[in-house]
Amino acid sequence: MAGHSHWAGIKHKKGRQDKLRSQIFSKISREITVAAKLGSKDPQSNPRLRAAIETAKDANMPKDNIKRAISKSEMDKNKNYENLRYEGFGPQNIALIIETLTENKNRTAGSIRTTLQKHGGSLGSSGSTTHYFYNCGVIQLSKKDISDEKALELAIYAGSNDCMSLNDCHEIITKKDDFYKVKNTLLKSVKNLIYSGIEWRANSFIDISKEESKDFENMLELLHGDDDIQKVFHNCKLV
């Protein structure tokens, strides 16, 4: 979805906000646990853990949840997690990139394949959909805290690629390799970020009908409900 962060771009029906919030916290907690398990429990000396904690803060995750996720790394010593990326197609030939964090890739691949097939899609091979996207850093600032002119000024100073003023935020796009440098520069002038992360953004978007959009959203909801799946990116313009 153009102009929206990954989490903000997850469409959901009224009354399901709490469920969505719980799912987001669960996925971020798993990343924190794995980061702490693979390296130091001190975020200052563990870049992956530091990034995961920053993501948790962006999502307004309570500090106690973050502490529990770090402590859980001691209990999950026998589980070896992998970051795996799956590519495939949904209904109407919508391209998908699905990022996972799993200790059982056969289970994860099987679950994704089943969900896609139920909705007329299919799991593809590596490289089958990445050419529909570009990998970039996304940083969002609140419009309440900063003006359009100031946001643009900061984005240029920080070395970003683009800055757009949307309805409720300023969105700054960076090269993937420049993401942390730009983010750290912005944090010297801005106290809080609405969102920040590395995303796959579509080069162009497929238009579908309202009815087709409902079916695709149902499929997305099933994918987001899978604990192994961290993020789902697509090239569909939802109605």
Buried (B, 14 or more C-beta within 10 A) or exposed (E): BEEBBBBBBBBBEEEEEEBBBEBBBEBBBBBBBBBBBEBEBEBEEBEBBBBBBBBBBBBEBEEEBBEEBBEBBEEBEEEEBEEBEBBBBBBBEBBBBBBBBBBBEEEBBEBBBEBBEEBBBEBBEEEBBBEBBBBBBBBBBBBEBBEEEBBBBBBEEBEBEEBBBEEEBBBBBBBEEBBBBBBEBBBEEBEEBBBBBBBBBBEEBBEBEEEBBBBBBEBBBBBBEBBBBBBBBBBBBBB
